[in-house]
Amino acid sequence: MFLTPLQGTVEQIRFNYGYQAKINSDSKYYEKHRCIETDPLSAPRIGYWEVSYSDRDKFAGKNVSTFLRDYNLYIEVTNIRKDGVNISKDDFNIPKSVSDYFDYGEDVDFMRDYYKDDVIKELINTDYVGKWEYSSKKADEVREKKDKLCFDFLKEL
């Protein structure tokens, strides 16, 4: 992993990494492994970590390019220590709509649009009407106009 401190020395960094076979990449679940780098980081450098003992057989003989060809690699920084202060990702008040966007909206175009609409509505304009909400309202108007009795019945279900 290539580490670059952008604003002075980072005294410690803790992160999780995980990997997933690309053939299973439609799943959001993968095993996480925790790592900690305790050597202060003041200039860019490449860090190396060994895989856990249970994974050695799976990756024996693979180099970086064959690993990345077959697996997706996930890295999540969870804590850093800078200037003697521990900072956790939990210390930041990330709005739910934003964390939902990153958790669920990155993989599929229509979900990206859905969660993007939530971010805009929560953080920029509370009166914003997103594409899905607008389409749904218009579809309801057409259905109600076409057959009011059927529309009212379906609303009650």
C-alpha positions in Angstrom: 0.0 0.0 0.0 1.4 3.4 -0.9 1.0 5.8 2.0 1.3 9.6 1.6 0.9 12.0 4.6 -0.6 15.2 3.2 -0.4 17.5 6.3 2.7 16.6 8.3 3.7 13.5 10.1 1.2 10.8 10.9 2.3 9.0 14.0 0.2 5.9 13.6 -2.4 4.6 11.2 -4.9 1.7 11.7 -6.8 0.3 8.8 -8.8 -2.7 7.7 -8.2 -4.5 4.5 -10.2 -7.2 2.8 -10.3 -8.9 -0.6 -13.0 -10.6 -2.6 -12.8 -12.8 -5.7 -14.0 -10.7 -8.7 -16.3 -13.6 -9.5 -18.2 -12.8 -6.3 -17.9 -9.0 -6.6 -21.7 -8.4 -6.6 -21.7 -9.2 -2.8 -21.0 -6.4 -0.3 -19.5 -8.9 2.2 -15.8 -9.7 2.6 -13.6 -10.7 5.5 -11.8 -7.8 7.1 -8.3 -8.0 8.5 -7.0 -5.3 10.9 -3.5 -3.8 10.5 -1.6 -1.1 12.4 1.4 0.9 11.2 3.2 2.3 14.3 6.3 3.8 12.5 5.7 7.5 12.1 5.0 8.5 8.5 6.4 11.8 7.4 7.1 11.1 3.7 5.5 8.9 1.0 6.4 5.3 1.3 5.2 1.8 0.3 4.0 -0.4 3.2 4.0 -4.2 3.0 1.9 -6.5 5.2 1.8 -10.3 5.1 -1.5 -12.1 4.6 -2.8 -14.1 7.5 -1.7 -17.6 7.9 -5.1 -19.0 6.8 -4.8 -17.2 3.5 -1.2 -18.2 2.5 -2.3 -21.2 0.4 -4.8 -19.1 -1.5 -2.2 -16.5 -2.5 1.0 -18.5 -2.8 2.8 -17.8 -6.0 0.7 -14.7 -6.9 2.3 -11.4 -7.6 0.5 -8.0 -7.3 -0.8 -8.0 -10.9 -2.2 -11.5 -10.7 -3.8 -10.8 -7.3 -5.4 -7.6 -8.6 -6.6 -9.4 -11.8 -8.5 -12.0 -9.7 -9.5 -10.1 -6.6 -10.9 -6.7 -5.5 -8.9 -5.2 -2.7 -10.7 -3.0 -0.1 -8.8 -0.7 2.3 -10.6 1.3 5.0 -8.6 3.7 7.3 -10.2 3.5 10.7 -7.9 5.5 13.0 -4.9 7.8 12.8 -2.7 9.5 15.4 -1.5 12.9 14.6 0.2 15.4 16.9 -0.6 13.0 19.8 -4.3 13.0 19.1 -6.1 9.8 18.1 -8.7 10.5 15.4 -11.3 7.8 14.5 -13.6 7.7 11.5 -16.4 7.6 14.1 -15.3 11.1 15.2 -16.7 12.7 12.1 -20.4 13.4 11.8 -21.0 12.1 8.4 -24.7 12.5 7.4 -26.7 9.3 7.0 -27.5 10.1 3.4 -23.8 10.4 2.5 -22.8 7.2 4.3 -25.7 5.4 2.6 -24.5 6.7 -0.7 -21.0 5.2 -0.1 -22.4 2.0 1.3 -25.1 1.3 -1.2 -25.0 3.7 -4.1 -21.6 3.2 -5.7 -22.2 0.0 -7.6 -25.4 0.3 -9.6 -26.3 3.4 -11.7 -30.0 3.6 -10.6 -29.0 3.2 -6.9 -26.4 5.9 -7.3 -29.1 8.3 -8.6 -31.5 7.3 -5.8 -29.0 8.0 -3.0 -27.6 11.1 -4.7 -31.1 12.5 -4.6 -31.2 11.8 -0.8 -27.9 13.7 -0.4 -29.1 16.7 -2.3 -32.4 16.8 -0.3 -30.7 16.4 3.1 -27.7 18.8 2.6 -28.5 21.2 -0.2 -32.2 21.8 -0.7 -35.0 20.3 1.4 -37.5 21.1 -1.3 -35.6 19.1 -3.9 -37.7 16.5 -5.8 -35.5 13.7 -7.1 -36.0 11.8 -10.3 -37.5 8.8 -8.5 -39.9 10.8 -6.4 -41.0 12.9 -9.4 -41.5 9.8 -11.6 -43.5 8.1 -8.9 -45.8 11.1 -8.4 -46.3 11.5 -12.1 -47.1 7.8 -12.5 -49.6 8.0 -9.7 -51.3 11.0 -11.3 -51.6 9.1 -14.6 -53.0 6.0 -12.9 -55.5 8.0 -10.9 -56.7 9.8 -14.0 -57.0 6.6 -16.0 -59.0 4.6 -13.3 -59.7 6.4 -10.1 -61.5 3.4 -8.5 -58.7 1.0 -9.2 -56.1 3.6 -8.1 -57.9 4.1 -4.7 -58.2 0.3 -4.2 -54.4 -0.2 -4.8 -53.5 2.6 -2.5 -55.4 0.8 0.3 -53.4 -2.4 -0.1 
